[in-house]
Amino acid sequence: MKLKIKLPLLFLLVFTLILSPGAIFIKTFITNERPQALRIFSTPVHFEVIFYLLFLTGLVFVILAIYLHFTITIPLQLLNTRLKCVNIRRPITTLNSRRNDEIGELYNHFNDMEDRLHRAHKEQVGMIAAMAHDLKTPLTTINGFVELLAIQKNLSEKEKQEFYELILKKTRHIAELINGFSSFTKDELELEAIDMKSFEARKLFENIAAEYEIELSGFNFELAWNHTFNPNQHILINEHMIRRVFGNLFSNAVRYVEKRDLKVYMSGYVQGNNAYFQVEDNGLGVPDKELSSLFLKFFTVDKSRQNKSGGMGLGLASCKSIIEHHGGGIEAFHSNYGGLGVRFCLPLVK
């Protein structure tokens, strides 16, 4: 039972226990008809009433204080103690509670917060490691060629020109990486102040489907789409940002295609208070162990495929940020068509 229901009922019980006997004594005082049990007291009736009410009130409030101490004070003290022990580097035992009231919900929210904190720290460490790796590789190559040019004085002009071209190529690669990092940071800052407008879910879906149906046909690929949206179902979005999400999803499907008969499947539907959008393909998909890591910054399933395709592992991370800023959620799953599926939801406007 929720505390917002439990506490009013408790105070109503206290009110009843105190006032009901008091009303009996007041009636006795007015009619001068005291019960036989009270006639043994030599004190006046109104003193008996006051004494009884004070005693009963004190007893009830002692019981109430004990109850509140064990149901509210102790759980909150435990939560405060746990907050002092939070450590982003060392996960500790989950804070368990069998209660179904607000205290139980508070414990569950605390566990979720702690879990997100550890995931964010892990993602931060992974992001720094990925950036270091991506920058170290071309820098090592550049350093090697520069040393060769400095040490070997008898190189031919043709060899020198080849080394210069390789150094220039790696330098451009570093510039592309830095531009990618900067663009991602810029997008994150833009999300803090985006303007959102009410948009018809069906209209958005059909516009996106028509656009990418033409684009995929240019690569001799196929898009199959269907939805069950109604005209009166609206979502509050920044259209430019949501189009960027679809752009990343379709771009990934095409970029990592390893077959000539790629087919992309796009679907939309409403479930509960959310509008759902799915993009799937019939490609190779990703391994089970890496499915949950797809939305981490700088994560790629295959580093060699990343270098070949030019991706830096920021596309899906950007999609996650955009969808979460819209109050929705996003997840990846194994598609029934054999490849990767990505599903995201956006809240409907009530």
C-alpha positions as a printed NumPy array, in Angstrom:
array([[  0.   ,   0.   ,   0.   ],
       [  1.262,   3.479,  -0.902],
       [  2.272,   5.865,   1.881],
       [ -0.088,   8.506,   0.47 ],
       [ -2.931,   6.086,   1.289],
       [ -1.427,   4.419,   4.334],
       [ -0.65 ,   7.588,   6.338],
       [ -4.095,   9.237,   5.938],
       [ -5.735,   5.978,   7.042],
       [ -3.402,   5.818,  10.011],
       [ -4.209,   9.371,  11.106],
       [ -7.919,   8.691,  10.591],
       [ -7.593,   5.724,  12.935],
       [ -5.813,   7.899,  15.488],
       [ -8.518,  10.536,  15.18 ],
       [-11.211,   7.906,  15.736],
       [ -9.476,   6.342,  18.75 ],
       [ -9.108,   9.702,  20.448],
       [-12.426,  11.381,  19.671],
       [-14.777,   8.415,  20.045],
       [-14.069,   7.804,  23.778],
       [-13.879,  11.573,  24.286],
       [-17.364,  11.978,  22.812],
       [-18.691,   9.367,  25.24 ],
       [-17.189,  11.181,  28.218],
       [-18.49 ,  14.563,  27.047],
       [-21.984,  13.093,  26.717],
       [-21.656,  11.649,  30.203],
       [-20.548,  15.05 ,  31.525],
       [-23.493,  16.835,  29.898],
       [-26.182,  14.307,  30.995],
       [-24.539,  13.655,  34.362],
       [-24.871,   9.913,  33.705],
       [-21.467,   8.468,  34.431],
       [-20.864,   4.763,  33.988],
       [-20.706,   2.702,  37.158],
       [-17.004,   2.057,  36.593],
       [-16.232,   5.78 ,  36.787],
       [-18.164,   6.444,  39.972],
       [-15.329,   4.938,  42.01 ],
       [-13.202,   7.977,  41.145],
       [-13.466,  10.884,  43.5  ],
       [-12.311,  13.405,  40.881],
       [-14.821,  15.473,  38.914],
       [-15.933,  14.135,  35.548],
       [-14.155,  16.753,  33.448],
       [-10.795,  15.864,  35.078],
       [-11.432,  12.216,  34.27 ],
       [-12.131,  13.135,  30.666],
       [ -8.952,  15.2  ,  30.379],
       [ -6.841,  12.504,  32.017],
       [ -8.221,   9.789,  29.77 ],
       [ -7.762,  11.829,  26.592],
       [ -4.21 ,  12.808,  27.517],
       [ -3.309,   9.21 ,  28.305],
       [ -4.883,   7.845,  25.124],
       [ -3.347,  10.594,  22.993],
       [  0.107,   9.974,  24.414],
       [ -0.191,   6.221,  23.931],
       [ -1.374,   6.545,  20.326],
       [  1.353,   8.992,  19.395],
       [  4.042,   6.812,  20.977],
       [  2.815,   3.897,  18.867],
       [  2.659,   6.181,  15.821],
       [  6.208,   7.448,  16.417],
       [  7.53 ,   3.895,  16.704],
       [  5.715,   2.897,  13.525],
       [  7.031,   5.875,  11.554],
       [ 10.535,   5.288,  12.906],
       [ 10.684,   1.754,  11.551],
       [  8.794,   2.395,   8.284],
       [ 10.255,   5.757,   7.235],
       [ 13.156,   6.955,   9.388],
       [ 15.256,   3.761,   9.372],
       [ 14.855,   3.137,   5.583],
       [ 15.838,   6.753,   4.854],
       [ 18.832,   6.519,   7.194],
       [ 19.916,   3.355,   5.379],
       [ 19.585,   5.156,   2.04 ],
       [ 21.627,   8.133,   3.319],
       [ 24.341,   5.768,   4.563],
       [ 24.371,   4.051,   1.187],
       [ 24.72 ,   7.39 ,  -0.63 ],
       [ 27.927,   8.056,   1.304],
       [ 29.315,   4.712,   0.105],
       [ 28.622,   5.175,  -3.611],
       [ 31.773,   4.49 ,  -5.581],
       [ 31.847,   4.744,  -9.376],
       [ 34.843,   2.424,  -9.571],
       [ 33.6  ,  -0.334,  -7.296],
       [ 29.988,  -1.548,  -7.544],
       [ 28.47 ,  -2.585,  -4.218],
       [ 25.583,  -4.828,  -3.275],
       [ 22.186,  -3.826,  -4.636],
       [ 19.929,  -2.038,  -2.151],
       [ 16.988,  -4.433,  -1.841],
       [ 13.48 ,  -3.702,  -0.586],
       [ 10.314,  -5.799,  -0.713],
       [  8.082,  -2.809,  -0.11 ],
       [  5.604,  -1.688,  -2.77 ],
       [  5.156,   1.878,  -1.506],
       [  7.093,   5.096,  -2.198],
       [ 10.05 ,   3.916,  -0.085],
       [ 10.328,   0.782,  -2.229],
       [ 10.155,   2.905,  -5.389],
       [ 12.849,   5.193,  -3.962],
       [ 15.133,   2.197,  -3.397],
       [ 14.515,   0.984,  -6.965],
       [ 15.233,   4.433,  -8.405],
       [ 18.427,   4.604,  -6.356],
       [ 19.562,   1.241,  -7.739],
       [ 18.815,   2.445, -11.279],
       [ 20.741,   5.66 , -10.657],
       [ 23.723,   3.749,  -9.3  ],
       [ 23.658,   1.405, -12.277],
       [ 23.557,   4.336, -14.717],
       [ 26.436,   5.957, -12.844],
       [ 28.634,   2.884, -13.243],
       [ 27.669,   2.526, -16.911],
       [ 28.492,   6.189, -17.526],
       [ 31.897,   5.772, -15.887],
       [ 32.583,   2.649, -17.927],
       [ 31.508,   4.463, -21.089],
       [ 33.728,   7.432, -20.241],
       [ 36.772,   5.208, -19.763],
       [ 35.98 ,   3.354, -22.975],
       [ 35.53 ,   6.623, -24.843],
       [ 38.954,   7.902, -23.78 ],
       [ 40.544,   4.567, -24.685],
       [ 38.873,   4.604, -28.107],
       [ 39.965,   8.167, -28.81 ],
       [ 43.521,   7.343, -27.78 ],
       [ 43.526,   4.259, -30.005],
       [ 42.08 ,   6.064, -33.026],
       [ 44.578,   8.907, -32.757],
       [ 47.578,   6.768, -31.837],
       [ 47.47 ,   4.619, -34.975],
       [ 47.926,   7.403, -37.597],
       [ 50.293,   9.336, -35.312],
       [ 52.557,   6.287, -35.04 ],
       [ 52.612,   5.989, -38.81 ],
       [ 53.411,   9.686, -39.249],
       [ 56.168,   9.491, -36.657],
       [ 57.719,   6.502, -38.44 ],
       [ 57.801,   8.22 , -41.837],
       [ 59.183,  11.447, -40.37 ],
       [ 61.998,   9.511, -38.689],
       [ 62.804,   7.801, -41.992],
       [ 62.959,  11.153, -43.77 ],
       [ 65.204,  12.579, -41.032],
       [ 67.588,   9.601, -40.804],
       [ 67.87 ,   8.381, -44.391],
       [ 69.511,  11.186, -46.35 ],
       [ 69.942,   9.181, -49.547],
       [ 66.265,   8.732, -50.357],
       [ 65.233,   9.393, -53.903],
       [ 62.796,  12.166, -54.721],
       [ 60.186,   9.55 , -55.673],
       [ 60.5  ,   7.835, -52.271],
       [ 60.331,  11.161, -50.462],
       [ 57.217,  12.104, -52.403],
       [ 55.58 ,   8.783, -51.476],
       [ 56.376,   9.347, -47.796],
       [ 55.   ,  12.901, -47.967],
       [ 51.782,  11.636, -49.53 ],
       [ 51.382,   8.958, -46.84 ],
       [ 52.024,  11.527, -44.091],
       [ 49.458,  13.835, -45.694],
       [ 46.926,  11.   , -45.871],
       [ 47.36 ,  10.136, -42.18 ],
       [ 47.217,  13.816, -41.233],
       [ 43.881,  14.158, -43.011],
       [ 42.65 ,  11.053, -41.217],
       [ 43.511,  12.647, -37.853],
       [ 41.696,  15.815, -38.914],
       [ 38.616,  13.746, -39.814],
       [ 38.691,  12.054, -36.418],
       [ 38.93 ,  15.366, -34.591],
       [ 36.119,  16.816, -36.703],
       [ 34.006,  13.794, -35.835],
       [ 34.655,  14.29 , -32.127],
       [ 33.853,  17.987, -32.418],
       [ 30.622,  17.332, -34.332],
       [ 29.447,  14.87 , -31.721],
       [ 30.177,  17.341, -28.908],
       [ 28.404,  20.095, -30.826],
       [ 25.35 ,  17.883, -31.298],
       [ 25.253,  17.125, -27.566],
       [ 25.28 ,  20.856, -26.787],
       [ 22.565,  21.54 , -29.375],
       [ 20.32 ,  18.93 , -27.747],
       [ 20.195,  20.964, -24.555],
       [ 18.306,  23.753, -26.317],
       [ 16.345,  22.104, -29.135],
       [ 12.892,  23.349, -30.084],
       [ 10.24 ,  20.648, -30.361],
       [  6.885,  20.807, -32.102],
       [  3.877,  18.525, -32.283],
       [  4.129,  16.323, -35.373],
       [  1.791,  13.711, -36.784],
       [  3.444,  10.292, -36.35 ],
       [  1.911,   8.891, -39.538],
       [  3.057,  11.857, -41.626],
       [  6.612,  11.641, -40.274],
       [  6.784,   7.904, -40.921],
       [  5.489,   8.13 , -44.482],
       [  7.774,  11.051, -45.357],
       [ 10.836,   9.166, -44.075],
       [  9.788,   5.964, -45.845],
       [  9.229,   7.726, -49.188],
       [ 12.577,   9.53 , -48.94 ],
       [ 14.686,   6.435, -48.191],
       [ 12.771,   4.209, -50.57 ],
       [ 14.084,   6.387, -53.398],
       [ 17.567,   6.671, -51.893],
       [ 17.984,   2.91 , -51.373],
       [ 16.735,   2.169, -54.882],
       [ 19.687,   4.216, -56.132],
       [ 21.977,   1.54 , -54.624],
       [ 19.769,  -1.248, -56.045],
       [ 18.553,  -1.978, -52.515],
       [ 14.949,  -2.354, -51.411],
       [ 12.877,  -0.825, -48.616],
       [  9.688,  -2.484, -47.366],
       [  7.581,  -0.455, -44.95 ],
       [  4.26 ,  -0.535, -43.134],
       [  2.653,   1.183, -40.14 ],
       [ -0.573,   1.296, -38.117],
       [ -0.516,   4.971, -37.086],
       [ -3.759,   6.989, -37.007],
       [ -4.06 ,  10.623, -38.157],
       [ -4.8  ,  11.852, -34.615],
       [ -1.618,  10.419, -33.076],
       [  0.995,  13.124, -32.538],
       [  4.511,  13.185, -31.093],
       [  6.492,  16.147, -29.765],
       [  9.796,  16.194, -31.669],
       [ 12.52 ,  18.213, -33.288],
       [ 12.082,  16.978, -36.85 ],
       [ 15.68 ,  17.705, -37.866],
       [ 17.071,  15.608, -34.996],
       [ 14.676,  12.691, -35.557],
       [ 15.53 ,  12.677, -39.257],
       [ 19.174,  12.445, -38.213],
       [ 18.332,   9.299, -36.226],
       [ 16.737,   7.674, -39.273],
       [ 19.67 ,   8.836, -41.377],
       [ 22.153,   7.088, -39.071],
       [ 20.126,   3.878, -39.033],
       [ 19.797,   3.67 , -42.821],
       [ 23.417,   4.749, -43.28 ],
       [ 24.614,   1.908, -41.049],
       [ 22.531,  -0.617, -42.962],
       [ 24.11 ,   0.482, -46.262],
       [ 27.632,   1.141, -44.952],
       [ 28.094,  -2.291, -43.423],
       [ 26.269,  -4.26 , -46.113],
       [ 28.101,  -7.399, -47.197],
       [ 25.544,  -8.679, -49.669],
       [ 24.116,  -7.36 , -52.933],
       [ 20.471,  -8.069, -52.159],
       [ 20.164,  -5.853, -49.084],
       [ 16.596,  -5.287, -47.988],
       [ 15.61 ,  -2.864, -45.233],
       [ 12.335,  -3.173, -43.334],
       [ 10.74 ,  -0.175, -41.648],
       [  7.656,  -0.429, -39.434],
       [  5.711,   1.777, -37.048],
       [  3.01 ,   1.208, -34.459],
       [  1.559,   2.535, -31.215],
       [  1.818,   0.663, -27.955],
       [  0.614,   2.202, -24.697],
       [  1.503,   5.89 , -24.638],
       [  4.396,   5.597, -27.122],
       [  4.888,   5.577, -30.864],
       [  7.383,   2.911, -31.936],
       [  9.623,   2.97 , -35.018],
       [ 11.686,  -0.016, -36.197],
       [ 14.398,  -0.293, -38.832],
       [ 15.656,  -3.806, -39.666],
       [ 17.761,  -5.384, -42.38 ],
       [ 18.591,  -8.828, -43.731],
       [ 22.352,  -8.439, -43.258],
       [ 24.731, -10.36 , -40.997],
       [ 23.728,  -8.62 , -37.756],
       [ 26.014,  -8.447, -34.721],
       [ 27.092, -11.042, -32.134],
       [ 24.969, -11.46 , -28.979],
       [ 27.73 , -10.29 , -26.647],
       [ 28.088,  -6.971, -28.499],
       [ 24.408,  -6.186, -29.009],
       [ 24.033,  -4.245, -25.732],
       [ 27.18 ,  -2.168, -26.425],
       [ 26.134,  -0.754, -29.79 ],
       [ 25.02 ,   2.578, -28.322],
       [ 28.257,   3.236, -26.429],
       [ 30.384,   6.073, -27.756],
       [ 33.2  ,   4.964, -30.102],
       [ 32.094,   1.326, -29.976],
       [ 32.367,  -0.641, -33.196],
       [ 31.689,  -4.316, -33.721],
       [ 34.779,  -4.785, -35.86 ],
       [ 37.717,  -2.356, -35.843],
       [ 38.815,  -3.504, -39.282],
       [ 35.331,  -2.868, -40.622],
       [ 35.376,   0.532, -38.951],
       [ 38.576,   1.548, -40.731],
       [ 37.253,   0.246, -44.022],
       [ 33.929,   2.05 , -43.792],
       [ 35.184,   5.195, -42.113],
       [ 32.843,   5.009, -39.115],
       [ 33.973,   6.083, -35.652],
       [ 31.258,   4.443, -33.558],
       [ 29.409,   7.703, -32.874],
       [ 26.297,   7.221, -35.023],
       [ 24.248,   5.024, -32.693],
       [ 25.539,   6.88 , -29.629],
       [ 24.201,  10.072, -31.202],
       [ 20.86 ,   8.353, -31.894],
       [ 20.613,   7.341, -28.247],
       [ 21.258,  10.897, -27.044],
       [ 18.657,  12.352, -29.403],
       [ 15.944,   9.839, -28.504],
       [ 16.552,  10.169, -24.766],
       [ 16.354,  13.965, -25.016],
       [ 12.932,  13.438, -26.582],
       [ 11.871,  11.374, -23.562],
       [ 12.001,   8.065, -25.416],
       [ 14.153,   4.95 , -25.474],
       [ 16.122,   2.978, -28.054],
       [ 17.326,  -0.62 , -28.25 ],
       [ 18.924,  -3.05 , -30.681],
       [ 17.757,  -6.61 , -31.317],
       [ 18.246,  -9.548, -33.648],
       [ 15.892,  -9.111, -36.575],
       [ 13.713, -11.967, -37.779],
       [ 15.002, -11.108, -41.25 ],
       [ 18.517, -12.196, -40.241],
       [ 20.266,  -8.9  , -39.631],
       [ 20.217,  -6.106, -37.077],
       [ 17.087,  -4.359, -35.872],
       [ 16.866,  -1.058, -33.999],
       [ 13.681,   0.023, -32.254],
       [ 13.019,   3.395, -30.65 ],
       [  9.944,   4.942, -29.066],
       [  8.706,   8.505, -28.633],
       [  5.955,   9.606, -26.216],
       [  2.59 ,  10.452, -27.726],
       [  1.146,  13.912, -27.107],
       [ -1.837,  13.537, -24.78 ]])
